[in-house]
Amino acid sequence: MERTYNIKGLKCQGCADNVTKRFSALKKVDHVKVDLAKNEVTIWGNPSKWSLKRALKGSNYELGAEV
């Protein structure tokens, strides 16, 4: 399953790498792609939105609405 979400707080490639690392660590995530220009993250797999938000807890990033 593929889902794309808006994500707030992305400023540079380091931010994108950090978000990718956090989401990739989740069990039900197969692949992550961050688009800095659109402030979006696409996730392949079947994680819950709750687990995605939890993965960003304590960071400067915020998961927004599904695109």
C-alpha positions, 0 to 999 in steps of 0.5 A, a space after each residue: 500500500 502506498 500513502 503520501 502525507 504532507 509533512 511540516 518542518 522539512 528544511 534540508 536534506 538532513 531533515 529528509 534523511 532524519 524522517 526517512 530513518 525514523 519511518 524506515 525503522 517501523 515494522 510495517 514500512 517497506 520503503 520511504 521517499 521524502 519530497 523536499 520540494 513538495 513537503 511530502 513523504 510517501 510511504 510504502 507498507 501498512 503502518 498506522 497514521 498513529 505509528 507514523 506520528 509517534 515516530 516523529 515524537 520529539 522531533 521538529 517534524 509534524 505529519 499532516 493530512 494524507 494527500 
